Amino acid sequence: MPDEEGHPSREEMDLRCVMNALADPLRYQVVSALVKDAEDKERHCSSFGLPVSKSTRTHHFRILRQAGLIRQVDRGNSRMAHLRRADLDARFPGLLDLIRQNPAALPGSD
C-alpha cells in the first residue's frame, strides 16, 4: 500500500506502471536528468524547465511518484524530488543504465 504521500513500496512498484510513466517525453526528461545528478541530490520540481503550466507539471510529478520513480519531500513551502535509485536498481536491474545510455533530447535540439 502506498504511503500517505503516494509513494509505493519497492515491492509494489510495477514495471507496466513505470514504463507508462516513462513513455511521456517530459517525464522521461525528468528521470533522465535525475539519473545524471548525484545520488543524494534533491531538485525543486520547477528546476527541470518543463514547458508546461504548474498544474500540468504537478500532474507529471504525481505520475512519476505513483509509479515509484521518484520520492517527493516537502521542504518548507517547496516540494523536492529525488530519484529512487536503490529501489529501482533492486526492482528493475539495468533500467537506470538504459536511461543513462539513452538520455532525453534537450528541448530545441531537433
N, C-alpha and C positions, 0 to 999 in steps of 0.2 A: 504494500500500500504506500503510495507516495506520501512524503512528509507534508507538514502544514503549508509549505511553500510550493508544493507541486513537484518536488524532486523525487523521481523513482529511486528505489534502492538498486544496487548493482544487479541483483537477481531479477528485478522487474524490467530491466532495460531490454527492449525488443528490437531485433535487427530491422524488421519492417518499419517500425516507427522511426528509428534512427535514419534509415535510408530515405524515408519520406521527408524527414526534416532536411536532410542534405540535398534533396532534389531541387530545392528552391535556390536559385543563384545567389540571392542576398544572404540567405542563411549559410550557404556553403562558404561565401566570402568571409563571414564572421568566424566560422570554425577554422578556415584556412589561416586567418590572421592570428587566431589564438594558438594554433599549432606552432607558429613561428615564435611566439612570445616565450619568455622564461616560464618555467614550470609553475611558479607560485604567483605570477603576475595577475592582478585583477584589473579589469578595464571597465570604465564607465560605458554604458550602452551607446551613448552618443559619440564615442571616440572612434567608431568604425566608419563614420562618414556615409552612412546609408542614405541614398537619395529618396527618402520616404518621410511621411509625416510621423510625428511622435507616436500616435496611436497605432500606426502600421508597424513601426519599429517595436513597440511593446508586444504586438501580436507575434512578430518573428521571434523575439526572445522567449516568449511563452512557449512556442512550439519547440525551440531548442531545449528549454528547461524541462518540459514534459517528456521529451524523448530521452533525456538523461545526458545530453551532450555537454551542457553547461550547468554550473551551480551559480545561483544569484544570491547575493547577500546585500542587505541594507547597511549602508554606511552613512548615518545621519539622514539627510534627505536625498541621498543618491543611492542608486542601485548598481552594484558592481557585478561583473560576470567573470568567471574563470572556467577554463576547460577541465572537465573531469577526467584527466589523463589516466590516472591509475585504474579507475573503474572501466574506462573504455579499453585500455590495454588488456585488462583481465577478461573482460566480457567479449571483446571483438579484437583479438590479436591481429595486428597488422593494419587495422583501419586507419589509424592516425599516420602511419608511414605512407599509406597510399595517398592520403590527403596532402601530406608534406611533399610528396613527389609530383602531385598534380594540383598546384596551387590555383586559387581563383584568379582569373584575369582581373587586372585593375580596371576600374571604370575609365572609359575613354581610350583603352588600348587596342580597340578593334581595328 
